Amino acid sequence: MTALPEAGARVPASDDVFVEECREFLAQFPPRAAVSGAFKWGEGTDQVPIFEEEDREVEAAQIVEVRRWRRQLWDAGLGWITGPVEYGGRGLSSRHQQIFDTMSRQHDVPGNGKLTVSLGMVAPTILAHAEEPARQRYLPALHDGTLIACQLFSEPDAGSDLASVSMRAVRDGDGWRLTGSKVWTSCAHYSDIGEVMCSTGGDAGRHRNLTMFLVDMNAPGVTVRPLRQMTGGAAFNEVHFDDVYVADDHRMGDVGDGWRVALTTLSNERKAIGGDGFGGVGLLSAERYQQMVVALGCADDPVVRQELADLLIHLRVAKLNRLRSAATQRAGGPPGPEASIGKLELSMNYQRIAAFVGQILGPRLIADSAEWGTYAWAPFVLGAPGMRIGGGTDEVMRNVLAERVLGLPKN
Ligand SMILES: Cc1cc2nc3c(=O)[nH]c(=O)nc-3n(C[C@H](O)[C@H](O)[C@H](O)COP(=O)(O)OP(=O)(O)OC[C@H]3O[C@@H](n4cnc5c(N)ncnc54)[C@H](O)[C@@H]3O)c2cc1C
């Protein structure tokens, strides 16, 4: 089991002391050349993918780096800044987390882009719903990078309508036997454990016959197969379970109470994707598009100017909303409807960006002219539609907002 860091109980005397501690830790990583606000067209990398879809060998090497980064953070007492001390967390506030996040963006660190599901969704669910031994075992190990987790909810016939999952869990002595298939599972190919939603049957009704488990992704009977998407990459998978044994102490929540557990994961998913920490924030800065129209010689075109202004207004409004949401959370509030608004705004702004750059770049988007910042947008444009779907579709987000914020009747 992962050793808990001594730093777990250290409370900094002031924000300044904490800033100094972060600075000391981050000094080992080189400063980033192009941080937000200092973006210069033509300098540094022009890669702007939405999904991280490297060749799987390259990716395996990156995962080693990510795990090392998490271990360094953990050993320095920065691996789970807001986490409870009893599970190795530092017990500090979201303000401290935000200080660290802001400072770490100024450095070339491996970052947590490959851990959005693991740390942003599964870990908070384990904290809220798992049995004590599972919390002790998995929470430190997820935060120090020993383990990575994936989310196994969607099935070929159960996506938006998640309550209709058909994967079965059947009692077997002190445990359960799981059989069925999941689809669109991001990160399954490098995950060690998975949060899996199953049907446990019964007559209690659609939302009362679901049960959530933590499953070992290397257990006999688990098969992971890559799914290639239109960007050419394979960031997600189909996962098949054939009579896979799971001990009962790996159940999260009561039998039949899996829907409540799923809601915890889903609300954290919206927060993780729509919040300020999601990987694409640099793409949402105005400078990139202002400099693009100048560099590509269309800054005087009245239609382009009109569309640029429209795009920048949407990016600005989304940013203000993210700041509002972050302020609510700093004040101890739960991820509320702002998270759904943030997820929807992100997806819609990605569509707007894709349409805008597509119009400006024209043929340079589909044929590689070796010109900086042109063909490099192709993976973004092809990846943007996926953001409308993953983490809850735009239509489902609108339903959530209509029902929970506007109080309209359920659809
Ligand atoms: C990039 C990406 C990553 C993903 N990662 C994961 C993952 O890690 N784990 C996981 O479990 N799943 C994952 N998914 C799956 C994702 O959660 C589902 O694709 C999504 O919930 C939609 O389900 P579906 O594909 O079955 O579409 P459907 O639910 O069949 O929807 C089809 C269409 O009908 C619309 N629709 C459905 N219901 C309603 C309604 N009530 N009102 C109005 N319109 C409706 C939808 O908006 C959509 O346009 C991922 C998907 C993507 C694209």
The ligand as a Gaussian input file, in Angstrom:
#p B3LYP/6-31G(d) Opt

LIG

0 1
 C      -14.667000      11.693000     -26.522000
 C      -15.592000      10.797000     -25.760000
 C      -15.149000      10.190000     -24.591000
 C      -16.002000       9.340000     -23.875000
 N      -15.514000       8.721000     -22.747000
 C      -16.320000       7.887000     -22.057000
 C      -15.815000       7.185000     -20.907000
 O      -14.654000       7.321000     -20.528000
 N      -16.647000       6.339000     -20.250000
 C      -17.949000       6.163000     -20.633000
 O      -18.651000       5.407000     -19.975000
 N      -18.445000       6.781000     -21.745000
 C      -17.656000       7.630000     -22.461000
 N      -18.142000       8.271000     -23.576000
 C      -19.496000       7.982000     -24.028000
 C      -20.469000       9.137000     -23.814000
 O      -20.740000       9.317000     -22.450000
 C      -21.724000       8.792000     -24.621000
 O      -21.358000       8.720000     -25.987000
 C      -22.787000       9.859000     -24.426000
 O      -23.324000       9.778000     -23.139000
 C      -23.920000       9.730000     -25.463000
 O      -24.400000       8.433000     -25.511000
 P      -24.610000       7.671000     -26.910000
 O      -23.336000       7.749000     -27.668000
 O      -25.150000       6.320000     -26.613000
 O      -25.679000       8.534000     -27.703000
 P      -27.256000       8.522000     -27.466000
 O      -27.552000       8.610000     -26.022000
 O      -27.837000       7.375000     -28.226000
 O      -27.685000       9.886000     -28.144000
 C      -27.881000      10.026000     -29.555000
 C      -28.429000      11.414000     -29.820000
 O      -29.714000      11.570000     -29.173000
 C      -29.715000      12.705000     -28.317000
 N      -30.504000      12.435000     -27.118000
 C      -30.458000      11.321000     -26.344000
 N      -31.314000      11.421000     -25.307000
 C      -31.916000      12.649000     -25.417000
 C      -32.892000      13.348000     -24.652000
 N      -33.414000      12.817000     -23.544000
 N      -33.264000      14.586000     -25.058000
 C      -32.716000      15.156000     -26.189000
 N      -31.801000      14.526000     -26.960000
 C      -31.402000      13.297000     -26.583000
 C      -28.260000      12.914000     -27.944000
 O      -28.005000      14.245000     -27.536000
 C      -27.554000      12.528000     -29.240000
 O      -27.535000      13.625000     -30.112000
 C      -17.315000       9.107000     -24.335000
 C      -17.750000       9.712000     -25.519000
 C      -16.911000      10.546000     -26.229000
 C      -17.395000      11.174000     -27.501000

